[in-house]
């Protein structure tokens, strides 16, 4: 039985709580937040140090505002406690590097919660792309402004998903980028951005992201030499267009997707990582640092 504590019981923290409650090999040994807004059967703390020293968890899920990630991660490393940090790893690249340094010095297991890696349609798309020459990747991640997000803008909150996905899906590195952003409705941070990238092997990619669209859209489009793929990350559907002809006709194929909740698959992978040391698809701190360098520096 693995003893896991959750720090941060906002909407995402509650999702972690719900899923871990269904795992037979996990015990939620403690919860922590600044206030307790609803009853829980597990011990609840409002002080992180007290929780870590009293509950002595094997691993901690860090689901607090981004600017608090470093402080809590370092406290866990000091005590030899494994950590799962919800994306992004930290507010700044230097903070993320400081966490990585502490992780390496303490030897704790660590990962960053880039949950889209575990979306079944992303996995299916990655499989379909095996052996194909990729020409371009286009990602759309838009939706209405979420009032709960106050400490970061769309680049840090949304585009980090897709910067990571572009590297993950193509297995190529970003070698050049151009980022354009604006602030229209958010009080302090950008809420509208377009990102363009050049990857190794002359692959071109772009991301359109904003908090200005009245509905959520999560889509990945990939152009290959002989086919074109369109993935819907919300509906978990994947369509291939192929056999192009000179009269603009083509063949359409709906790819089979076994739908599942990505966070369940990610937390299953984290538990397996704790048991075996095998990271699998989990994003590393190094992965998150690469992403942060792109999302934060412009």
N, C-alpha and C positions, 0 to 999 in steps of 0.2 A: 504494500500500500504506500502510495506517494502522498506526502502531506504538502498541500499547496495552499498558499495564502494569496488573496487578491487585494491589491491596494488601489482604490478608486472604484466606487460603485455608481458611476454615472451610467448612461445607456449602454456603452460598450462593456463596462465592467459587469453589468447585470447579465449581458449575453455570455460572458465567460463563466459567471456563476451558474447560470442555467445549464450550460453544457457540461461543466465539470460535475454538477450534481448527478448527471446521468452516467458517469464513468464509474464502473465497478472497482477499478484499480486506483482511484484517486479519492482522497479525503480532503475536503476544504477545512483546514485546521484553524483559519482565522480570516477575518475581514477587517479592512481599515479604510476610513475616510474621515474627513474633517467633522462631519456630523452623521448621525444615524437617522435616516429619514423613514425607514420602515423596519419591521422586525425581521430578524434572521435567527436561525437556531444555532449558528456558529458563533464563537466568541467574537465580539466586535470591539475594535480599538479606534481611538482617534489620534493616537500617537504612534508613528511608524517604529521608532526605536523600541518602545515598550512591546509592540506586537512582535517584532523580530526576536527580541530577547526572551519573551514569554512563550510564544507559540513555537518557536524554533522550526520554521517550515523547511522542507527540502528545497522548495522552489517558490518563487514569487512572481505573480503576474502584475506588471506595472501598467495601470490604465488610468493614469492621472494626467492633468494638462502637461503639454510637452515640456514646458520650462522647468518642471519638477523631476523629469526623468533622470537627469544626471545625479542629483542629490540622493534619490532613493536607490538608484542602481549602485552607487558607491557604498552606501550603507550595507547593501546585500553582499557586495563583494568582500567587504571587511569581515563579514561573518561566514563567508564561504557558501552562500546561498545562491543556487542557480536562478537565472532570471529570464523572463519573457517580457520584452518591452514592446508595447503597442507602437506602431509606426507614427511618426518618424522616430529614430533613435534618440534625438535630442533637438534642442532649439538651434544649436549652432554646430558646425563641423567640428570645432575644437572640443565642445562638450562631448560629442560622440566619440572623438578620439580619446578623450580622458576616460570615458567608460571602457573603451576597448583596452586601454592600457591597464586599467584596474582588473578587467576580466582576465587578461593574459597573466598578470602578476598573481592573481588568486587561484587561477585554474578552474573557475566556475564555468558551467555551461551557460551559453547565452544565445538568444536569437531575437529578431525583430519581427513584429507581426505584420508582414506584408501579405494579408489574407488572400488577395486575388490570385496568388500563386496556386491556391488550392481550389479555385473555381473550376468545376468539372469542364466547362467549355474552354477554359484556358489550357487545361491539360489535353483536351481533345485536339485543339488547334495546334498545340506544340507537336503532338503525334503526327498530325496530317502534314506538317511542314518538314518532317524528316526527309532528307534527300532532295528537297526542292530548293531551287535558287530563288531567294527572296529579293524582290526589287524594292518594295516600300511597305511601310507600316503606318497606318493612321489610327489614332485613338481619340475617341470623344468621351469625355466624362464631365457632364454638366448637370445642373439641377438648381432648385431653389436655395436661397440662403438659409443655412442652419443657425439659428440664434445661439445655440450652445457653443459654437466655435467663436471664441473671442480673442485667443492668443496668437493665432496664425492666420495666413491667407490661403488662397487656393493652391499656391505653389507648394507650400509645406503640407497642407492637409490633403489635397487631391492629386496633384501631379506626381507626388512621390510614388503613388501606386503605379502609375503608368510609365514613368522613367524606369522603375524596376522591372515592370512587365516587358518593356521593349528589349531590355538586356536579357531577361529570362527566356522569352519566347524565341528570339533570334540567336541566342548564344553568341552575340557579338558585342563589342565595346563601343561606346559613344566617343568619337574623336573630335567632334566639333558641334557647337550648338549656337542657336540664336533664340532669345526669349523676349517676348513683348508682353507687357502687362499693364493693367490700369485698375483704378479703384473707382467704382461707381456708386455702390450702396454701403459698403463696409466702412465702419468708422475709422479704422486704422490700417488695414491691410488690403492688398490687391484681391479683387474678386473676379478678375477676368484675365485670361492669359492664353497665349499661343506659343508653343515651343516647337522648334524645328531642330532636327539632328542629322548629322552625318555619322554613320556607323562604319565599322570596318567592312571591307569588301564592297564599298560604294552603295550600301543600303541607306535609303533615305527614310526618315521617320518624322512624324509630327503628332503633337497632342493639342487638342482644343479643350479647355477646361474653364468653367465659370460657375458662379452662384447667381446668375442672372436668368437662367432658363426656368420656366414655371413647372417643369416636370423633369424627372431623372432620366438620363440616357447614359448608358455605359456600353460602348461599342468599339470593337477592334476590327479593322479591315486590313488585309494583307494581300498585296499583289505579288504573284510569283510568275515565273516564266510561262507556265502552261495553265495556271489556274488563279482564281481570285477567291478569297475567303472573307466571309462576313460573320463575325461573332457577336452575339448579344449577351453581355455578362449578367444582365438581370433576368432575362427569360431563359438563360442557359441554352441557347440555340446556336447552331453553327451550320452555315450554308456554303457550299462550294460551287463556283461557276467555272466551267471548263469547256473544252472542245470548241473554242472560238472559231468562227468562220468569217469569210470576207463579207457576208451579207448581214453581219451583226447578230447572228444567232449563236446560242450557246446551250450547254447542258447544265441543268440545275440539280444539285444533290443535297438533300438534307442529311447531315451527319448525325449518327446516333449519339445521344448524350445521356448518360445515367446521372440524373439530377441529384444534387446533394447540397447541404449547407456548408459553404467553404470553411466557416470557423470551426465546425465539428472536425473536418479533415485536418485543419491546421493544429488544433489542440491534441488530436490523436497523434499527430506527428511529433508534437512537443513531448508528450508523455513517452513515446517510443525513444526519442532523443535522450530523455532523462535516464531511461533504463539501459540503453545500449551505446549511447554516444554517437549514433548514426544520425546526422543532421537531415538527410533526405532533401525535401524541397524547401525547408525552412530558410528564410533569409538571414544572413549573418550580419553582424555589426559592420563588417567590411563592405557588404553590399549596400547597407543603409548609408554609410559614409560616402560612397560613390554617388548615390542618389542625392544626398544632401548637398554635396558640392555643386551639383547642377541646379537644384531647386532654390538654394539660398543665396548663392553668390551673385546672381544678376543684379 
